């Protein structure tokens, strides 16, 4: 499906075991990821009766890499996916870069978004020319520039973003999924994150929003997400104690329970 030269990337629809399709939950992975790493969330949400749609963002999976890859381009593609696969009610759950894409999509698909779950993300990354932003990019691409491959580099990078000692099948799945990324996508995604600006959107979000953060996350600090939630009328904020950037992989039961509580409150299944 395409519109104005924009083509939908690969995506998957996961139907619930029972119940209707009144609410769909769209899962948007982060810069380091792909739709495959949501396995425990797909299981939990479909078992609760929700319909789940997960995607590979443009440039991920089998889709070609847009030049340039931008948050705005991905948001426009997401608006097409919401139009094509949306239900009567749609909740967009975005992690990290996926949370930025989710927020930006409000500009294009407001009528099709009835709720948000924003995980370990931010409403702004500041100026691309800022020292912190330049260091963010440098630190993540330097190992590649030095000749390391994604499979060599990704496990070390990801574990540094998690709580010490994080382990389990979901952590292994995360590392395995990211290790299969193409280097050009990895580099483009890091560049796309820097410079994102969506703070003007926060006061306009008039749907239920859950902001969920890991207490130990240094990439998207809980304190920053709490301030972000405070700028969204009625938004709920949850900090997961003892977890880092990938709370949904580090402790899937706790993360899933928080999201399902939010869904049950605002989008109860019939």
C-alpha positions in Angstrom: 0.0 0.0 0.0 1.4 3.4 -0.9 0.4 7.0 -0.8 2.4 9.9 -2.1 5.4 7.6 -2.6 5.2 6.1 0.9 5.0 2.3 1.1 3.9 0.2 4.0 6.7 -1.9 5.4 6.4 -5.5 6.6 4.0 -6.0 9.5 2.1 -8.8 11.2 -1.4 -9.0 12.7 -1.9 -11.2 15.7 -5.5 -12.1 16.4 -6.7 -12.9 19.9 -7.6 -16.5 20.9 -11.2 -15.3 21.6 -13.3 -12.2 21.8 -13.9 -9.4 19.4 -11.6 -7.0 17.7 -12.9 -3.8 19.3 -9.4 -2.7 20.4 -6.1 -3.2 18.5 -2.7 -2.6 20.1 0.0 -1.5 17.7 3.5 -2.4 18.8 6.4 -0.2 17.6 9.9 -1.4 18.3 12.8 0.8 19.2 15.8 1.9 17.1 17.5 -1.4 18.1 15.0 -4.1 17.3 12.3 -5.5 15.1 8.8 -6.8 15.5 10.0 -10.3 16.5 11.1 -9.2 19.9 7.6 -8.5 21.2 6.8 -12.2 21.7 5.9 -12.1 25.4 3.8 -8.9 24.8 1.9 -10.5 21.9 1.1 -13.5 24.0 0.0 -11.5 27.0 -2.2 -9.0 25.1 -3.8 -11.6 22.8 -4.6 -13.9 25.7 -6.3 -10.9 27.3 -8.5 -10.6 24.2 -6.8 -7.8 22.4 -5.9 -7.7 18.7 -2.2 -7.0 18.2 -0.5 -5.4 15.2 3.3 -5.3 15.2 5.5 -3.9 12.5 9.0 -3.6 11.2 9.5 0.1 10.9 10.7 1.4 7.5 14.2 0.2 6.9 13.8 -2.9 9.2 13.0 -6.5 8.4 12.3 -6.9 4.7 11.5 -3.3 4.0 13.9 -1.0 2.2 15.7 1.7 4.0 14.3 5.2 3.3 16.9 7.9 2.5 16.8 9.6 4.8 15.2 7.6 7.5 13.3 10.1 9.8 10.9 9.9 12.6 8.4 11.9 10.6 8.6 9.5 7.6 8.0 6.6 9.9 5.0 8.4 11.5 3.5 9.0 8.1 3.8 5.3 7.3 2.3 4.4 10.7 -0.7 6.6 9.8 -1.2 4.4 6.7 -1.0 1.3 8.8 -3.5 2.6 11.3 -5.8 3.4 8.4 -5.4 -0.1 6.9 -5.3 -2.3 10.0 -7.0 -0.2 12.7 -10.0 -1.3 14.7 -12.8 0.8 16.3 -10.2 1.7 19.0 -6.5 1.7 18.6 -3.8 1.9 21.2 -0.3 2.7 20.0 2.5 1.3 22.2 5.9 2.6 21.2 9.2 1.8 22.8 12.1 4.3 22.7 12.3 5.4 19.0 9.0 3.7 18.5 7.6 6.1 21.2 8.8 9.0 19.2 7.2 7.7 16.0 4.0 7.1 18.0 3.9 10.7 19.2 4.7 12.1 15.8 1.8 10.1 14.3 -0.6 12.2 16.3 0.0 14.9 13.7 -1.3 12.6 10.9 -3.7 10.1 12.5 -5.2 11.7 15.5 -8.7 10.4 14.7 -7.4 6.8 14.6 -5.5 6.9 17.9 -7.5 6.3 21.0 -4.7 5.7 23.5 -0.9 5.5 24.0 1.6 3.4 25.9 4.9 5.2 25.8 7.8 3.1 26.9 11.3 4.4 27.7 11.0 7.3 25.3 11.2 11.1 25.1 9.3 14.0 23.6 12.5 15.7 22.6 16.1 14.8 21.9 17.3 18.3 21.7 19.5 19.9 19.0 21.4 17.6 16.7 24.4 20.0 17.2 24.3 19.6 20.9 27.3 18.1 22.7 25.2 15.4 24.4 23.5 14.5 21.1 26.8 14.3 19.2 28.2 12.0 21.9 25.1 9.8 21.8 25.7 9.2 18.1 29.5 8.8 18.4 29.3 6.3 21.3 26.9 4.1 19.3 28.6 4.1 16.0 32.2 4.2 17.1 32.5 0.4 17.5 31.1 0.0 14.0 33.6 2.5 12.7 36.3 0.5 14.4 35.4 -2.6 12.5 33.1 -4.4 14.9 30.1 -6.2 13.4 26.5 -5.8 14.8 26.6 -9.3 16.2 29.8 -8.5 18.0 28.7 -5.1 19.3 25.0 -5.4 20.0 25.1 -7.7 23.0 27.5 -5.4 24.9 25.6 -2.3 24.0 22.2 -3.8 25.0 23.4 -5.2 28.3 24.9 -1.8 29.2 21.4 -0.4 28.8 19.7 -3.0 31.1 19.9 -3.6 34.8 22.9 -5.6 35.9 22.3 -9.3 35.7 19.2 -9.0 33.5 18.6 -12.4 31.9 15.9 -14.8 30.6 14.3 -15.8 27.3 13.0 -12.3 26.5 16.5 -10.8 27.0 18.0 -13.5 24.8 15.3 -12.8 22.1 16.1 -9.1 22.3 19.8 -9.6 21.8 19.3 -12.1 19.1 16.9 -9.9 17.2 19.1 -6.8 17.4 22.1 -8.8 16.4 20.4 -9.5 13.0 20.0 -5.8 12.2 21.6 -4.4 9.1 24.4 -2.0 9.8 23.0 0.7 7.5 19.7 0.6 9.4 21.4 0.8 12.8 23.4 3.9 11.7 20.3 5.5 10.1 18.2 4.9 13.2 20.7 6.5 15.6 20.8 9.5 13.3 17.0 9.7 13.1 16.5 9.8 16.9 18.7 12.8 17.3 16.9 16.1 16.7 13.4 14.7 17.3 11.1 17.4 18.7 7.6 16.7 19.8 7.1 18.7 23.0 4.4 20.8 21.3 2.3 17.6 20.9 2.1 16.8 24.6 -0.6 19.3 25.6 -2.7 18.2 22.6 -2.9 14.5 23.5 -6.5 14.1 24.7 -6.6 10.3 24.9 -5.5 8.0 27.8 -1.7 7.8 28.0 0.5 5.5 30.0 4.2 6.5 30.4 6.2 3.6 31.6 9.9 3.8 32.5 12.7 1.7 34.1 14.0 3.1 37.3 17.6 2.5 36.3 17.3 3.6 32.7 20.0 6.1 31.8 18.9 6.4 28.1 15.3 7.6 28.8 15.5 8.4 32.5 12.4 7.8 34.6 12.6 11.4 35.9 12.4 12.7 32.3 9.4 10.5 31.5 7.7 11.6 34.7 8.0 15.2 33.6 6.8 14.2 30.2 3.7 12.6 31.7 3.0 15.7 33.7 2.6 17.7 30.5 -0.1 15.3 29.2 -3.5 15.9 30.8 -4.5 12.8 32.8 -1.5 10.7 31.8 -0.4 7.9 34.1 3.2 7.3 35.0 4.7 4.0 36.1 8.4 3.5 37.1 9.5 -0.1 37.2 11.9 -0.5 40.1 15.2 -2.2 39.4 14.8 -2.2 35.6 16.7 -0.5 32.8 15.8 0.6 29.3 14.2 -2.7 28.2 11.7 -3.3 31.0 9.5 -5.3 28.8 12.3 -7.8 28.2 14.0 -7.6 31.6 10.8 -8.4 33.5 8.0 -9.2 31.1 5.4 -10.2 33.7 5.7 -6.9 35.6 5.8 -4.7 32.4 2.8 -6.6 30.9 0.8 -6.3 34.0 1.2 -2.6 34.1 0.1 -2.3 30.5 -2.8 -4.7 30.9 -4.0 -2.7 33.9 -4.0 0.4 31.8 -5.8 -1.3 28.9 -8.4 -2.9 31.2 -9.2 0.5 32.8 -9.5 2.5 29.6 -10.2 -0.2 26.9 -12.1 -3.0 28.6 -12.9 -6.0 26.5 -16.6 -6.8 26.1 
